[in-house]
Amino acid sequence: MPKPMLNRPQTQAQTNNILSTTNSQPKQQTQQMNQMQIDRLLRKSRSKEYMQALHQLDAGGHVHNQHKVDEIINKIRSEFPDLELTGILLGIVSICYLGKPYEVHTLDITGQIIEHYKSGQPLPGGLEKARSIAMRGGYAFIEVYVDCCRAISSNGSVSVIPG
């Protein structure tokens, strides 16, 4: 007659596996808490100063003026002093009002570059997912993150768009 499987003695490897699983739970909870805190911070309405700085992106001359680009990026960083945005925020996309042939412009945070894109010209570095949202209108600009887009209204309110 076969022995019951339920009362089988555990090997040392199985015991270590159980311990390592239980020890990793607090780390996972801490990481989730940090992600929840980050999400909460990024859902807050944007300040008037932040909104004004990002409205300067459409001026056109900023493309060739690195000092102005640095000012805008510093304003973005000062909006979120408790967060390291590198690796989280890919960039910002907005409808471009320079006229044809331009459709949208972007601010690449890592490369610290403002670029204006013509209709149909692909956006680099994961920013393309925000183009259709920007073109639809109704938002001042779109912050593009690794895991989602955050559409910012002209009053600073934030709408999270997964994906």
VMD Tcl script that draws the C-alpha trace (Angstrom):
set ca {
  {0.00 0.00 0.00}
  {1.41 3.47 -0.89}
  {2.47 5.90 1.86}
  {0.43 9.05 2.32}
  {2.11 12.14 0.77}
  {0.83 14.60 3.36}
  {3.13 13.67 6.22}
  {6.30 13.61 4.13}
  {9.35 15.02 5.98}
  {10.80 18.21 4.47}
  {14.35 18.34 3.19}
  {16.72 21.18 4.11}
  {16.30 22.67 0.60}
  {12.51 22.76 1.00}
  {12.82 24.42 4.41}
  {15.17 27.08 2.98}
  {12.75 27.65 0.12}
  {9.88 28.26 2.54}
  {12.00 30.66 4.60}
  {13.19 32.60 1.58}
  {9.59 32.95 0.35}
  {8.37 34.30 3.68}
  {11.37 36.63 3.99}
  {10.75 38.12 0.53}
  {7.16 39.13 1.30}
  {8.07 42.26 3.32}
  {10.40 43.40 0.51}
  {7.60 42.96 -2.02}
  {5.20 44.87 0.22}
  {7.76 47.67 0.65}
  {8.24 47.90 -3.12}
  {4.47 47.97 -3.61}
  {4.16 50.67 -0.97}
  {6.84 52.70 -2.72}
  {5.03 52.27 -6.04}
  {1.77 53.32 -4.39}
  {3.46 56.42 -2.95}
  {4.94 57.27 -6.34}
  {1.54 56.87 -8.00}
  {-0.06 59.06 -5.34}
  {2.54 61.80 -5.87}
  {2.18 61.66 -9.64}
  {-1.62 61.93 -9.41}
  {-1.45 65.31 -7.65}
  {-2.48 68.36 -9.64}
  {0.40 70.21 -11.25}
  {1.36 73.65 -9.98}
  {0.77 76.88 -11.87}
  {4.55 77.37 -12.28}
  {4.94 73.87 -13.71}
  {2.12 74.48 -16.19}
  {3.64 77.81 -17.28}
  {7.07 76.26 -17.79}
  {5.68 73.52 -20.01}
  {3.64 75.96 -22.07}
  {6.99 77.46 -23.13}
  {7.79 74.28 -25.07}
  {5.84 75.48 -28.08}
  {7.92 78.63 -28.48}
  {10.14 76.98 -31.08}
  {13.32 78.84 -30.14}
  {13.88 76.52 -27.17}
  {15.10 73.85 -29.56}
  {18.37 75.77 -29.98}
  {18.62 77.26 -26.48}
  {19.93 74.63 -24.04}
  {19.71 77.07 -21.12}
  {15.94 77.37 -21.60}
  {15.59 73.60 -21.95}
  {17.53 73.15 -18.69}
  {15.22 75.66 -16.95}
  {12.15 73.69 -18.02}
  {13.67 70.38 -16.91}
  {14.65 71.88 -13.56}
  {11.06 73.08 -13.11}
  {9.86 69.52 -13.78}
  {12.30 68.12 -11.22}
  {11.32 70.76 -8.64}
  {7.66 69.77 -9.09}
  {8.58 66.30 -7.80}
  {11.44 66.89 -5.32}
  {10.95 63.53 -3.59}
  {11.12 61.48 -6.80}
  {13.94 60.47 -9.07}
  {12.22 60.78 -12.46}
  {15.06 59.24 -14.46}
  {13.90 55.84 -15.60}
  {10.26 56.60 -14.78}
  {9.41 59.65 -16.93}
  {10.26 59.10 -20.60}
  {9.24 62.54 -21.76}
  {6.42 64.95 -22.49}
  {4.33 65.18 -25.66}
  {2.09 68.05 -26.64}
  {0.27 69.27 -29.70}
  {2.42 71.73 -31.64}
  {1.03 75.14 -32.55}
  {3.89 76.15 -34.85}
  {1.70 75.19 -37.79}
  {2.09 72.85 -40.72}
  {3.96 70.59 -41.22}
  {4.44 70.20 -37.44}
  {1.99 68.09 -35.45}
  {3.45 67.48 -31.97}
  {6.51 68.40 -29.98}
  {8.32 66.44 -27.32}
  {10.61 67.05 -24.39}
  {12.98 64.14 -23.89}
  {13.99 64.29 -20.22}
  {17.02 62.02 -20.49}
  {18.49 63.61 -23.59}
  {17.29 67.06 -22.52}
  {16.03 67.74 -26.05}
  {12.98 69.57 -27.33}
  {11.96 68.36 -30.77}
  {9.10 69.26 -33.10}
  {7.72 66.42 -35.22}
  {5.99 66.56 -38.57}
  {2.79 64.69 -39.31}
  {3.54 60.98 -39.59}
  {7.11 61.31 -38.33}
  {7.54 58.63 -35.60}
  {8.31 59.71 -32.05}
  {11.31 58.05 -30.37}
  {11.77 56.25 -27.06}
  {8.23 55.13 -26.25}
  {6.70 58.58 -26.73}
  {4.58 57.53 -29.73}
  {1.88 56.12 -27.42}
  {1.03 59.69 -26.36}
  {0.70 61.18 -29.87}
  {-2.94 60.20 -30.42}
  {-3.90 61.45 -26.95}
  {-2.23 64.81 -27.63}
  {-3.80 65.09 -31.08}
  {-7.28 64.44 -29.70}
  {-7.02 67.66 -27.74}
  {-8.49 68.48 -24.37}
  {-5.15 68.25 -22.56}
  {-2.33 70.75 -22.19}
  {0.29 67.99 -22.52}
  {0.93 64.32 -21.89}
  {3.57 63.03 -19.48}
  {4.80 59.69 -20.77}
  {5.95 57.21 -18.14}
  {7.29 53.69 -18.49}
  {3.98 52.13 -17.41}
  {1.35 54.74 -18.37}
  {0.58 58.19 -19.70}
  {-0.63 61.02 -17.50}
  {-2.72 63.52 -19.41}
  {-2.51 66.96 -17.80}
  {-5.43 69.36 -18.24}
  {-4.93 73.11 -18.51}
  {-5.96 73.49 -14.85}
  {-3.24 71.04 -13.77}
  {-5.49 68.07 -13.05}
  {-4.14 64.63 -13.94}
  {-5.81 61.75 -15.78}
  {-3.99 58.41 -15.79}
  {-4.15 56.45 -19.04}
  {-2.80 52.88 -18.66}
  {-0.48 51.38 -21.17}
}
mol new
graphics top color blue
foreach p $ca { graphics top sphere $p radius 0.5 }
foreach p [lrange $ca 0 end-1] q [lrange $ca 1 end] { graphics top cylinder $p $q radius 0.2 }
display resetview
